Amino acid sequence: MSGHVIILGGDGFCGWPTALGFSQAGYDVTIVDNLSRRKIDIELECESLTPIQPILRRIKAWNKLTGKTVDYVNLDVAVQYHKLLTLIEDTRPTAIIHFAEQRAAPYSMKNSFCKRYTVNNNINATHNVLAAIVESGVDTHLVHLGTMGVYGYGTAGMPIPEGYLKAVVEGAEGPKEIEILYPANPGSVYHMTKTQDALMFYYYNKNDGLRITDLHQGIVWGTNTQETMRDEALINRYDYDGDYGTVLNRFLMQSVIGHPLTVYGCGGQTRAFIHINDTVTCIKMAVENAPKRGDRVQIFNQATETRTVRDLAEIVAEQTNAEVRYYKNPRREDAVNQLQVDNTKFLELGLKPTTLGNGLMQEVIDVAQKYIGRCDTSKIITDSLWSKEMEVDTRGSSTPYEE
């Protein structure tokens, strides 16, 4: 397939490899990004472990290697509505892929500024996209990168279904079976904005017939895809800090520099995971299997396996001889949870999951070793707390905190 795709937030950790993946597959690609993630690097005084080139230099390197052109528009989706509308009207994209949201739960809980920024940016960005599609009259397919965190992290004794839950309600004529959106249970301000996204999708689909796919993604690990490995100028982000670093990438980097693996609480938190390669594959599958006009919002669980944090630490420690250290959990969450995830839809479309057993952890270790000199160890321990009475734990313990 081919067509034109607009990738909102296309300079980011998931957006950049997705943009190159679609370009390589023959799509015309327009990246829209106001470079806010780069500005947060400056705010936090912590850059990506990998050196990220300026966006236009990245695009030029891709063009030189492949002969393919990727367009770039500097645009704040949450603010510059009319510029966004004009872009949609002019390009009439086959699909709009929406990554244009502040994506870190810890950052969203850092302070009142970060909470307000996350709400203002994420909710306004999503609503502006929806309103602009309606006003443009373009029959485009909106693909949104959401999060498994909208469900919370309990399963009520069953696998979390893909978006919709069958429920039995008592009606005037007796019990009746209906399907509802799976009840939201956000665990941070960031997750709260994603639950609001789901309600906006539900409304605009019902009221205006927009074709929408919402991808409830697990925690992403890995660094590069086949495209981003072609030249150092194309390399993807590698966040390792306490706000933006994802847990497995953080563990692998910590093992390389000799820092104890940072497990918070007892490590009994179960999370869903997906490799960056599979993220790009799933998004392409979603674009190429769009819902028809009149279909309800299509929801996929974009995750390939579930593990506890403690399990991850033990796997990394065994492979790298790293020490595991336990720190007080800065989040308000259950110490232990069970999590089962139904990901049937992507498997039926042909996804071949990349799991921890596939050996790709070594690629992440190699990247960390190559750029070890760029690591600021003072940024490893998270200092974002979920409530004022909590304190940052910088010392940790050799034994888990009580479950």
C-alpha positions as CSV (number, residue, x, y, z in Angstrom):
1,M,0.0,0.0,0.0
2,S,1.0,3.7,-0.3
3,G,-0.5,7.1,0.3
4,H,0.3,10.1,2.4
5,V,0.7,9.9,6.1
6,I,1.0,12.8,8.6
7,I,3.0,11.8,11.7
8,L,2.3,14.2,14.6
9,G,5.2,14.1,17.0
10,G,7.4,12.4,14.3
11,D,10.7,13.6,15.9
12,G,10.1,11.5,19.1
13,F,11.1,8.1,20.4
14,C,8.3,6.2,18.6
15,G,7.5,8.8,16.0
16,W,10.9,9.0,14.3
17,P,11.4,5.2,13.5
18,T,7.7,5.1,12.5
19,A,8.3,8.0,10.0
20,L,11.3,6.2,8.5
21,G,9.4,2.9,8.4
22,F,6.5,4.4,6.4
23,S,8.9,6.2,4.1
24,Q,10.8,3.0,3.4
25,A,7.5,1.3,2.6
26,G,6.7,3.8,-0.1
27,Y,4.4,6.3,1.7
28,D,4.7,10.0,1.4
29,V,5.5,11.2,4.9
30,T,5.0,14.6,6.6
31,I,6.5,14.9,10.1
32,V,4.8,17.5,12.3
33,D,6.6,18.4,15.5
34,N,7.3,21.5,17.6
35,L,10.4,19.8,19.0
36,S,9.0,20.1,22.6
37,R,10.7,16.8,23.6
38,R,14.1,18.4,22.8
39,K,13.1,21.4,24.9
40,I,12.2,19.1,27.8
41,D,15.8,17.7,27.5
42,I,17.0,21.3,28.2
43,E,14.5,21.7,31.1
44,L,15.6,18.5,32.8
45,E,19.3,19.0,31.9
46,C,19.4,15.5,30.6
47,E,19.9,14.5,26.9
48,S,19.3,11.3,25.2
49,L,22.1,8.8,25.7
50,T,22.4,8.6,21.9
51,P,23.3,11.8,20.2
52,I,20.3,13.1,18.3
53,Q,20.9,15.3,15.3
54,P,18.7,18.3,14.4
55,I,15.5,17.3,12.7
56,L,16.4,18.7,9.3
57,R,19.9,17.0,9.4
58,R,18.1,13.7,10.2
59,I,15.8,14.2,7.2
60,K,18.7,15.2,4.9
61,A,20.7,12.1,5.9
62,W,17.6,9.8,5.1
63,N,17.2,11.5,1.7
64,K,20.9,11.0,0.9
65,L,20.8,7.3,1.9
66,T,17.5,6.4,0.2
67,G,16.6,9.1,-2.3
68,K,13.3,9.4,-0.4
69,T,11.9,12.7,0.8
70,V,10.3,13.3,4.2
71,D,8.6,16.7,4.7
72,Y,8.8,18.5,8.0
73,V,6.4,21.1,9.5
74,N,7.2,22.9,12.8
75,L,3.7,23.1,14.3
76,D,2.3,23.0,17.8
77,V,-0.7,20.8,17.4
78,A,-2.2,21.8,20.7
79,V,-2.1,25.5,19.8
80,Q,-1.8,26.2,16.1
81,Y,-5.2,24.8,15.0
82,H,-5.6,26.7,11.7
83,K,-2.1,25.7,10.5
84,L,-3.0,22.1,11.3
85,L,-6.3,22.4,9.5
86,T,-4.6,23.9,6.4
87,L,-2.1,21.1,6.4
88,I,-4.8,18.5,6.4
89,E,-6.8,20.2,3.7
90,D,-3.7,20.6,1.5
91,T,-2.2,17.1,1.9
92,R,-5.5,15.1,2.3
93,P,-3.6,12.3,4.1
94,T,-4.6,8.7,4.0
95,A,-3.8,8.5,7.7
96,I,-2.8,10.8,10.5
97,I,-0.6,9.1,13.2
98,H,-0.9,10.9,16.5
99,F,2.2,10.8,18.8
100,A,1.9,14.5,19.7
101,E,1.5,14.1,23.5
102,Q,3.7,14.4,26.5
103,R,4.4,10.7,27.1
104,A,6.0,10.2,30.5
105,A,4.0,9.4,33.6
106,P,6.7,10.5,36.0
107,Y,7.2,13.9,34.2
108,S,3.4,14.4,34.4
109,M,3.6,14.1,38.2
110,K,6.7,16.2,38.8
111,N,5.1,19.4,39.8
112,S,2.0,21.5,39.1
113,F,3.6,23.0,36.0
114,C,4.2,19.6,34.5
115,K,0.7,18.4,35.4
116,R,-0.9,21.4,33.7
117,Y,1.4,21.2,30.7
118,T,0.5,17.5,30.2
119,V,-3.2,18.2,30.4
120,N,-3.1,21.3,28.2
121,N,-0.9,19.7,25.6
122,N,-2.3,16.3,25.4
123,I,-6.0,17.0,25.6
124,N,-5.9,20.1,23.3
125,A,-3.7,18.3,20.8
126,T,-6.1,15.4,20.5
127,H,-9.2,17.6,20.3
128,N,-7.6,19.9,17.7
129,V,-6.8,16.9,15.5
130,L,-10.4,15.6,15.8
131,A,-12.0,19.0,15.1
132,A,-9.6,19.7,12.2
133,I,-10.5,16.4,10.5
134,V,-14.2,17.2,10.8
135,E,-13.8,20.8,9.5
136,S,-11.5,19.7,6.6
137,G,-14.0,17.1,5.4
138,V,-11.1,14.8,4.6
139,D,-11.9,11.1,5.1
140,T,-8.7,10.3,6.8
141,H,-7.9,7.5,9.3
142,L,-6.7,8.7,12.7
143,V,-4.3,6.3,14.4
144,H,-3.5,7.2,18.0
145,L,-0.7,5.9,20.2
146,G,-2.4,5.3,23.5
147,T,-1.3,3.3,26.5
148,M,-2.2,0.1,28.4
149,G,-2.2,2.4,31.5
150,V,-5.7,3.6,30.7
151,Y,-6.9,0.2,32.1
152,G,-5.0,0.5,35.3
153,Y,-2.9,-2.6,36.2
154,G,-5.4,-5.1,37.5
155,T,-7.3,-7.6,35.4
156,A,-10.3,-8.6,37.6
157,G,-9.2,-12.2,37.1
158,M,-9.3,-12.1,33.3
159,P,-7.2,-10.9,30.4
160,I,-7.9,-7.2,29.6
161,P,-10.0,-7.2,26.4
162,E,-9.2,-5.0,23.4
163,G,-11.0,-1.8,24.4
164,Y,-14.5,-3.1,25.0
165,L,-16.0,-5.1,27.8
166,K,-19.1,-7.2,27.6
167,A,-21.5,-6.4,30.5
168,V,-24.9,-7.5,31.6
169,V,-27.3,-4.9,32.8
170,E,-30.7,-5.2,34.3
171,G,-33.3,-3.7,31.9
172,A,-37.1,-3.4,32.0
173,E,-37.4,-6.8,30.3
174,G,-34.7,-8.5,32.3
175,P,-30.9,-8.9,31.8
176,K,-29.4,-7.5,28.6
177,E,-25.9,-7.9,27.3
178,I,-24.1,-4.8,26.1
179,E,-20.5,-3.7,25.3
180,I,-19.0,-0.7,26.9
181,L,-15.5,0.9,26.9
182,Y,-13.4,-1.0,29.4
183,P,-13.6,1.1,32.7
184,A,-10.7,3.6,32.9
185,N,-8.4,3.5,35.9
186,P,-5.6,6.0,35.3
187,G,-2.5,6.0,37.6
188,S,-1.1,9.4,36.7
189,V,-2.0,12.7,35.1
190,Y,-0.5,11.4,31.9
191,H,-2.7,8.3,32.0
192,M,-5.6,10.5,32.8
193,T,-5.2,12.4,29.6
194,K,-5.2,9.2,27.6
195,T,-8.5,8.2,29.2
196,Q,-9.9,11.5,28.1
197,D,-8.6,10.8,24.6
198,A,-10.7,7.6,24.5
199,L,-13.8,9.5,25.4
200,M,-13.2,12.1,22.7
201,F,-12.6,9.3,20.1
202,Y,-15.9,7.7,21.2
203,Y,-17.8,11.0,20.8
204,Y,-16.3,12.1,17.4
205,N,-16.8,8.6,16.0
206,K,-20.4,8.5,17.1
207,N,-21.2,12.1,16.2
208,D,-19.1,12.7,13.0
209,G,-18.3,9.2,11.8
210,L,-14.6,9.6,12.1
211,R,-12.5,6.5,11.4
212,I,-10.3,6.0,14.4
213,T,-7.9,3.4,15.7
214,D,-6.6,3.7,19.3
215,L,-3.5,1.6,20.1
216,H,-3.2,0.8,23.8
217,Q,0.5,0.3,23.9
218,G,2.7,-1.4,26.5
219,I,6.1,-0.1,27.7
220,V,8.5,0.2,24.8
221,W,12.0,-1.3,25.0
222,G,14.8,-1.4,22.5
223,T,16.4,1.5,20.7
224,N,16.8,1.2,16.9
225,T,14.9,-0.2,13.9
226,Q,16.4,-1.4,10.6
227,E,16.0,2.1,9.3
228,T,17.5,4.1,12.2
229,M,20.6,1.8,12.2
230,R,21.6,2.8,8.7
231,D,23.5,5.9,9.7
232,E,24.4,7.5,13.0
233,A,22.6,10.6,12.0
234,L,19.4,8.6,12.0
235,I,19.8,7.0,15.4
236,N,16.8,6.9,17.7
237,R,16.5,8.3,21.2
238,Y,17.7,6.4,24.2
239,D,16.2,7.9,27.4
240,Y,17.6,6.5,30.6
241,D,16.6,9.2,33.2
242,G,14.0,8.7,36.0
243,D,11.3,10.6,34.1
244,Y,11.5,9.4,30.4
245,G,13.6,6.2,30.6
246,T,11.5,3.0,30.2
247,V,12.3,0.3,32.7
248,L,14.1,-2.3,30.6
249,N,16.2,0.2,28.7
250,R,17.1,1.8,32.1
251,F,18.1,-1.5,33.6
252,L,20.3,-2.3,30.6
253,M,22.0,1.0,30.7
254,Q,22.5,0.8,34.5
255,S,24.2,-2.6,34.0
256,V,26.6,-1.2,31.5
257,I,27.8,1.7,33.8
258,G,27.9,-0.5,36.9
259,H,25.0,1.2,38.7
260,P,22.6,-1.0,40.7
261,L,19.4,-1.9,38.9
262,T,16.7,0.5,40.3
263,V,13.7,-1.6,41.3
264,Y,11.0,0.5,43.1
265,G,9.0,-1.1,45.9
266,C,9.2,-4.9,45.9
267,G,9.2,-5.1,42.1
268,G,5.9,-7.0,42.0
269,Q,4.4,-4.6,39.5
270,T,3.4,-6.4,36.3
271,R,3.6,-4.4,33.1
272,A,3.0,-5.1,29.4
273,F,6.0,-4.7,27.0
274,I,6.7,-4.3,23.3
275,H,9.9,-3.9,21.3
276,I,10.3,-0.7,19.2
277,N,10.4,-2.8,16.0
278,D,7.0,-4.2,16.9
279,T,5.7,-0.8,17.6
280,V,6.5,0.3,14.1
281,T,5.1,-2.9,12.6
282,C,1.8,-2.6,14.6
283,I,1.3,1.0,13.6
284,K,1.7,0.1,9.9
285,M,-0.7,-2.8,10.3
286,A,-3.2,-0.5,11.9
287,V,-3.0,2.0,9.1
288,E,-3.4,-0.7,6.5
289,N,-6.3,-2.3,8.3
290,A,-8.4,0.8,8.8
291,P,-12.0,0.7,10.1
292,K,-14.7,1.4,7.5
293,R,-16.9,4.5,7.6
294,G,-19.6,3.8,10.3
295,D,-17.5,1.3,12.3
296,R,-16.9,2.0,15.9
297,V,-13.5,3.1,17.3
298,Q,-11.1,0.2,16.6
299,I,-9.0,-0.6,19.7
300,F,-5.9,-2.8,19.7
301,N,-3.8,-3.9,22.7
302,Q,-0.3,-3.2,21.4
303,A,1.7,-5.4,23.7
304,T,3.6,-8.7,23.2
305,E,4.3,-10.0,26.7
306,T,3.9,-9.2,30.4
307,R,6.6,-9.3,33.1
308,T,7.0,-8.1,36.6
309,V,9.7,-5.5,37.2
310,R,11.5,-7.9,39.5
311,D,11.5,-10.5,36.7
312,L,13.1,-8.0,34.4
313,A,15.7,-7.1,36.9
314,E,16.6,-10.7,37.5
315,I,16.9,-11.4,33.7
316,V,19.2,-8.4,33.3
317,A,21.2,-9.2,36.4
318,E,21.8,-12.8,35.3
319,Q,22.9,-11.7,31.8
320,T,25.2,-8.8,33.0
321,N,26.1,-9.7,36.6
322,A,24.5,-6.4,37.7
323,E,23.5,-5.8,41.3
324,V,19.8,-5.3,42.0
325,R,18.8,-2.6,44.5
326,Y,15.4,-1.7,45.8
327,Y,14.1,1.9,46.4
328,K,10.9,3.3,47.9
329,N,8.2,3.4,45.2
330,P,7.5,7.1,44.3
331,R,4.1,6.1,42.8
332,R,0.7,5.4,44.4
333,E,0.0,1.9,43.1
334,D,-0.5,-1.6,44.3
335,A,2.8,-3.2,45.4
336,V,1.9,-6.4,43.5
337,N,-0.5,-6.8,40.6
338,Q,-1.5,-9.5,38.1
339,L,-1.8,-8.4,34.5
340,Q,-3.1,-10.4,31.5
341,V,-3.5,-8.8,28.1
342,D,-5.5,-9.9,25.1
343,N,-3.5,-9.0,21.9
344,T,-5.4,-11.3,19.5
345,K,-6.1,-8.7,16.8
346,F,-2.4,-8.0,15.9
347,L,-1.6,-11.7,16.1
348,E,-4.4,-12.4,13.7
349,L,-3.0,-9.8,11.3
350,G,0.3,-11.6,11.3
351,L,2.4,-10.0,14.0
352,K,5.5,-12.1,15.0
353,P,6.2,-10.7,18.4
354,T,9.7,-9.8,19.5
355,T,10.2,-11.0,23.0
356,L,12.9,-10.8,25.6
357,G,14.0,-14.2,24.5
358,N,14.8,-13.1,21.0
359,G,18.3,-11.8,21.9
360,L,17.7,-8.1,21.1
361,M,18.7,-7.0,24.6
362,Q,22.3,-7.2,23.4
363,E,21.6,-4.4,20.8
364,V,20.5,-2.1,23.6
365,I,23.6,-3.0,25.7
366,D,25.8,-2.3,22.7
367,V,24.3,1.1,22.2
368,A,24.7,1.9,25.9
369,Q,28.3,0.8,25.8
370,K,29.0,2.9,22.8
371,Y,27.6,6.1,24.3
372,I,28.5,5.5,28.0
373,G,30.4,8.8,28.2
374,R,27.1,10.7,27.6
375,C,25.5,9.3,30.8
376,D,24.8,11.6,33.7
377,T,24.4,9.3,36.7
378,S,22.7,12.0,38.8
379,K,19.7,11.6,36.5
380,I,19.2,7.9,37.1
381,I,17.1,8.0,40.4
382,T,13.6,9.4,39.8
383,D,12.7,12.5,41.8
384,S,9.1,12.7,40.6
385,L,6.8,11.8,43.5
386,W,3.1,11.0,43.3
387,S,2.3,12.9,46.6
388,K,3.8,15.6,48.8
389,E,4.4,13.3,51.8
390,M,6.7,11.0,49.8
391,E,10.5,11.5,49.8
392,V,13.1,10.7,47.2
393,D,15.0,7.6,48.1
394,T,18.6,7.8,46.9
395,R,20.1,5.1,49.0
396,G,17.8,2.1,48.5
397,S,18.0,-1.3,50.1
398,S,19.5,-4.7,49.2
399,T,16.1,-6.3,50.0
400,P,12.7,-5.7,48.5
401,Y,10.3,-3.4,50.3
402,E,7.3,-5.2,51.8
403,E,4.6,-6.3,49.4
